[in-house]
Amino acid sequence: MTGTPSQEVLRKLPGVDRILQSPGMEDILNRYPRRLVVEALRQVLDAKRKEILSDCGNASTMNLEFAHIITLTEEKLEALTEHTLIPVINASGIIVHTNLGRSLLPPDAMERLQLICQSYNNLEYDLEKGQRGSRYVHAEAVLCELTGAEAALVVNNNAGAVFLALNTLAQGREVIVSRGQLVEIGGSFRIPDVMRASGAILREVGCTNRTHVGDYEAAINDSTALLLKVHTSNYRIIGFTAEVPLEQLVALGRERGLMVMEDLGSGCFMNLDTFGLRGEPTVKSTVAQGVDVVTFSGDKLLGGPQAGIILGKKELIKRCRKNPLTRALRVDKMTLAALEATLRLYRDESLAMEKIPTLRMIATPPEVVRARAEELAKVLNRRNGDGAFQFTVEPCFSQVGGGALPGEDLPSFAVSVSSNNLSTRSIEWRLRNNRPPIIGRIESDRFLMDVRTLQEEDFPVIEGVFSKIFSTVDIDSDVGRL
Ligand SMILES: *Cc1c(COP(=O)(O)O)cnc(C)c1O
């Protein structure tokens, strides 16, 4: 057949130049660079062309009006010029969610960030001596005060901290680690890989489920530099297990003249047993056991900015600081400002609990979460005019996340969303593609929004998003996309 309906329709599709010259484009051209407008318009017309060719039956009814093309172009421009890093609403129930930016900073840290970044500061200037100073002194005093450590060094992240400590203290020498502690964190951080990269030689001992102090003893030789304990932060071995307590490792290290290091992972500064989270050692108790070096993250349970913190004996920290690699792992003033401000809150534990979002979310009692969930469900059900959606409150479990407290889930409550018109996957898709995106989870074919990780300002936003969805549910548009 020649002159098919779709080809006729194609001929009606206006060209880029004609649309650019139309009066409806004036406003857009004032707001966006011409180059981008042309690009957006091309993409819109290309998509239309493909649509026409792929679907000749409907082609004749396709909307090709200028106004419609211009609206699509404007939407495309918004997408093309959007920031790539944007806020999202965390309804996943995972408090320290590495994919969603880990810890929210406390307001005190935000204020400090603003102040320090908007003014010159003494980042590397010794005000007493009137000469060049070291950025590494900042946050050190408060870290030592809170943990009892002799010295501290802050680097880019905990992977960097482990790497730097091993490179400084054990390059070309053996490091003994229990086989049960050779962990992988977040897909790319694996203890054996970091160790190899640092130049230290891994000496595995024991079995996956059981390691005894005798295993360490038997592996010690002339090239042993240190004994390393890794907090198995994202999984737990249960059943017939044995791990050598840090105290015993420290005693063995003393006896044999070897350094002992622990990678704590999360860096918990407060005992969280009262919140139903047992077994996470605090940094202070770890330091008190006489370990030579401890490393942990700044943005996990500590609740501050991304950072890696190395605490330890003065002489060892000094050696780390002098390592030329420290420069490659160094932190910015933003990290130091936010970290120091976060740490200062720990001088008063109840203040820390109240002001540090990560801790506050862990400490929120389930009854409080339930009341918030019920309020949210009530508002959503009230707005849900034609009853196309159902919002119910259901018990669920939140996780601390960030490789902290595996298996210690927090009882919580979620608003479950289901719909007569939309599939669960479609609901998830719509919310994830909203601006701001709402990230929940699907469980037993229901979309759940765990209320524990919602912030106060998220509630009106969620209500607004559903109001919009209620008024625009177009079932057809969802078919085919999913
Ligand atoms: C999270 C974690 C790391 C990596 O820390 P980052 O701050 O993400 O670099 C290393 N070791 C352990 C035990 C961890 O839990």
The ligand as a Tripos MOL2 file, in Angstrom:
@<TRIPOS>MOLECULE
LIG
   15    15     1     0     0
SMALL
NO_CHARGES

@<TRIPOS>ATOM
      1 C1         30.1320    0.5460   56.0030 C.3       1 LIG1
      2 C2         31.3680   -0.1800   56.3370 C.ar      1 LIG1
      3 C3         32.5600    0.1250   55.6760 C.ar      1 LIG1
      4 C4         32.6430    1.1450   54.5870 C.3       1 LIG1
      5 O1         32.3850    2.4240   55.0960 O.3       1 LIG1
      6 P1         32.1280    3.6650   54.1070 P.3       1 LIG1
      7 O2         31.9910    4.8320   55.0190 O.co2     1 LIG1
      8 O3         30.9030    3.3380   53.3430 O.co2     1 LIG1
      9 O4         33.3190    3.7630   53.2270 O.co2     1 LIG1
     10 C5         33.6820   -0.5790   56.0350 C.ar      1 LIG1
     11 N1         33.6570   -1.5390   56.9880 N.ar      1 LIG1
     12 C6         32.5060   -1.8620   57.6380 C.ar      1 LIG1
     13 C7         32.5390   -2.9390   58.6680 C.3       1 LIG1
     14 C8         31.3320   -1.1860   57.3420 C.ar      1 LIG1
     15 O5         30.1950   -1.4970   57.9650 O.3       1 LIG1
@<TRIPOS>BOND
     1     1     2 1
     2     2     3 ar
     3     2    14 ar
     4     3     4 1
     5     3    10 ar
     6     4     5 1
     7     5     6 1
     8     6     7 2
     9     6     8 1
    10     6     9 1
    11    10    11 ar
    12    11    12 ar
    13    12    13 1
    14    12    14 ar
    15    14    15 1
@<TRIPOS>SUBSTRUCTURE
     1 LIG1         1 GROUP 0 **** ****
